[in-house]
């Protein structure tokens, strides 16, 4: 009896020692992370459809790993379901901002599964920590993250699908690719515009938490990491914070700042109406025709988040 008790005691001591060792390793790994890390070489592109942000993020993420996938092809190959944990909800061209079973989008699981089908190592996760993401970025591995709109805070809701399964959803579900961080900010590639943007860390964490800290992680060597972000800095040398306000066409790329400045300097004569083209957005159209974009939105009864679409007829005056 004493011999068995002794063996049990030794086994328990071994388990405790192993747990302490693993905890120590995890702490050491976190403590050894750099204060800031930025990944270069990931090119962003504007999503082609109002609800194809997940596909756009996925194919840009894949391109970083050397695999070229067409966005429309990836979107078509996603499974369909009324539960975003199982497949894409709705149509890619549906209006953004709805909740299932209306057009919504898809969560990380089906996207990661399809990426694996293309031969990439991709895993879907929930309840990740900020340190989990820092480990990935410091290792040169971009992360696809599920946030709300342009880093807005949203309201999580429990949705019960037709098959009886439940999940957490939120209006304006969106994806970006996390490519950098420092002690106060994050750098992301936005699927909506293809732009590389910087947001305050606290803003990102609040938005990321709405859908349960969901992300897709990958493995393998990345092209490169750099200690500094490739973006503007202020006079003190700190990375500039670029806050994006969604007044653009969600189905096409955004005009460049240089184009917006050029059109603002020489307003065109105001037509009665204008047919929206791919790449148009309210601010640029307002500058183009010498009209305040908010007046343009009010005239056409366009409300937040101020989305316009190709083929839409706008009144200019």
SVG drawing of the C-alpha trace seen along z (x, -y; Angstrom):
<svg xmlns="http://www.w3.org/2000/svg" viewBox="-35 -74 49 76">
<polyline fill="none" stroke="black" stroke-width="0.4" points="0.0,0.0 2.8,-2.4 4.5,-1.5 1.4,-2.4 1.0,-5.7 4.6,-6.5 4.1,-5.9 1.0,-8.1 2.9,-10.8 5.8,-10.7 3.4,-10.7 1.6,-13.8 4.9,-15.5 5.9,-14.8 2.6,-16.3 3.0,-19.4 6.6,-19.8 5.6,-19.4 2.9,-22.0 5.2,-24.5 7.8,-23.9 5.3,-24.5 4.0,-27.6 7.5,-28.9 8.2,-28.3 5.0,-30.2 5.9,-33.1 9.5,-33.2 8.2,-33.1 5.8,-36.1 8.5,-38.0 10.9,-37.6 8.6,-39.1 9.7,-42.4 7.8,-45.6 7.0,-46.1 7.1,-43.9 6.0,-44.5 5.7,-42.2 6.5,-43.5 5.6,-42.1 1.8,-41.5 -0.1,-43.3 -3.7,-44.3 -6.5,-44.6 -10.0,-45.9 -12.7,-43.3 -14.8,-42.8 -18.2,-42.3 -19.9,-43.9 -19.7,-40.7 -16.5,-39.1 -14.1,-40.5 -13.3,-37.0 -12.4,-35.7 -10.3,-38.8 -8.4,-38.5 -7.9,-34.8 -6.5,-35.2 -4.2,-38.1 -3.0,-36.0 -2.4,-33.0 -0.5,-35.3 1.9,-36.2 2.7,-32.5 3.3,-32.3 -0.1,-30.8 -2.2,-32.7 -6.0,-32.2 -8.7,-34.2 -11.1,-35.9 -14.2,-35.0 -13.1,-31.4 -12.4,-31.3 -15.8,-32.9 -17.6,-30.3 -15.9,-27.4 -17.0,-28.4 -19.7,-26.1 -23.2,-27.7 -25.1,-27.7 -27.4,-29.8 -24.8,-29.3 -21.6,-31.3 -19.6,-28.8 -20.4,-26.2 -20.6,-28.2 -21.2,-31.5 -24.5,-33.1 -26.2,-34.9 -24.8,-36.1 -21.5,-38.0 -23.4,-41.0 -25.9,-41.3 -26.0,-44.5 -23.4,-44.7 -24.5,-45.0 -27.2,-42.3 -27.5,-39.4 -28.1,-35.8 -30.2,-34.3 -29.9,-37.4 -26.7,-38.1 -23.9,-38.2 -20.6,-36.5 -18.7,-33.6 -16.6,-32.9 -13.1,-31.5 -13.8,-27.8 -15.0,-27.4 -12.3,-29.9 -9.5,-28.0 -10.8,-24.7 -10.9,-26.0 -7.3,-27.4 -6.2,-23.9 -7.9,-22.5 -5.6,-24.7 -2.6,-23.2 -2.0,-25.9 -1.5,-25.3 -4.4,-27.3 -6.3,-26.9 -9.3,-28.7 -9.4,-29.8 -11.6,-31.6 -10.7,-33.0 -7.2,-33.8 -5.2,-36.3 -3.3,-39.4 -0.1,-37.6 -1.1,-34.8 -1.3,-37.3 2.0,-39.0 3.7,-35.6 2.5,-35.1 3.5,-38.6 6.9,-38.4 7.4,-35.1 6.5,-36.8 3.1,-35.1 0.2,-37.5 -3.1,-36.7 -6.6,-37.1 -8.8,-38.7 -12.5,-39.0 -13.5,-42.5 -16.5,-44.9 -16.6,-47.4 -13.7,-49.7 -12.6,-48.7 -16.0,-49.7 -17.4,-48.2 -20.4,-46.0 -23.1,-44.1 -22.7,-40.3 -25.9,-38.4 -26.7,-34.7 -28.1,-33.3 -29.8,-29.9 -29.5,-28.3 -32.2,-26.2 -30.4,-23.0 -30.5,-24.0 -26.9,-25.0 -26.0,-28.4 -23.2,-30.9 -22.3,-34.5 -22.9,-37.1 -22.8,-40.8 -23.7,-43.5 -21.0,-44.7 -18.8,-41.6 -15.6,-42.2 -12.0,-40.8 -8.6,-42.4 -5.1,-41.0 -3.0,-41.9 0.6,-42.6 2.2,-44.6 2.0,-45.9 3.7,-48.1 2.8,-48.9 0.0,-51.3 -1.2,-50.4 -1.7,-47.7 -1.1,-47.6 -3.7,-45.9 -4.5,-45.3 -8.2,-46.1 -10.0,-43.9 -12.5,-46.7 -10.0,-49.0 -6.8,-47.0 -5.1,-49.8 -2.6,-49.3 -4.0,-51.1 -3.0,-51.8 -5.4,-51.7 -5.0,-52.2 -4.4,-48.9 -7.3,-49.4 -9.7,-50.0 -8.6,-46.9 -8.9,-44.7 -12.4,-46.0 -13.6,-45.3 -11.9,-41.9 -13.5,-40.8 -17.1,-41.2 -17.0,-37.9 -14.9,-36.1 -11.3,-37.0 -11.6,-34.9 -8.7,-34.5 -6.9,-32.3 -3.3,-31.4 -0.8,-29.9 2.6,-28.2 5.7,-28.3 8.4,-30.8 7.4,-34.3 9.3,-36.5 10.5,-39.0 9.8,-40.9 11.0,-44.4 11.3,-46.3 9.6,-49.3 6.4,-49.8 6.5,-50.9 4.1,-53.9 4.2,-57.6 5.6,-58.8 5.0,-62.0 7.6,-64.5 8.4,-62.5 9.1,-59.4 6.0,-57.6 3.9,-55.7 1.0,-57.9 -2.5,-56.7 -4.6,-56.5 -8.3,-56.3 -10.5,-55.3 -14.1,-56.6 -16.3,-54.4 -17.7,-56.7 -16.7,-54.6 -18.1,-52.1 -17.7,-48.7 -17.6,-47.0 -14.6,-48.7 -11.2,-50.2 -10.8,-53.6 -9.4,-56.5 -6.0,-57.6 -5.4,-60.7 -3.6,-62.3 -6.7,-61.8 -8.9,-63.2 -6.7,-66.3 -6.6,-66.8 -10.4,-66.6 -10.9,-68.9 -8.7,-71.6 -10.8,-71.8 -14.5,-71.0 -16.4,-70.0 -19.7,-71.5 -22.5,-70.0 -24.7,-67.6 -28.3,-66.9 -27.4,-63.2 -24.4,-60.9 -24.2,-57.2 -21.8,-55.6 -18.8,-53.8 -16.5,-51.2 -14.1,-53.0 -16.3,-56.0 -17.1,-57.2 -19.0,-60.1 -16.1,-62.2 -14.3,-62.0 -17.6,-62.8 -18.3,-65.7 -14.8,-67.1 -15.2,-66.4 -18.4,-68.4 -17.8,-71.0 -20.4,-69.6 -20.1,-68.7 -20.2,-64.9 -22.6,-65.0 -25.0,-67.2 -24.7,-64.7 -25.6,-61.9 -28.6,-63.8 -29.8,-64.7 -29.8,-61.0 -31.1,-59.7 -27.8,-57.7 -27.3,-57.0 -24.4,-55.6 -22.2,-53.7 -22.6,-55.7 -22.1,-52.9 -22.8,-53.5 -22.8,-50.9 -21.8,-50.8 -24.9,-51.7 -26.6,-53.7 -28.0,-57.0 -27.1,-59.9 -28.6,-63.3 -25.9,-66.0 -28.1,-69.1"/>
</svg>
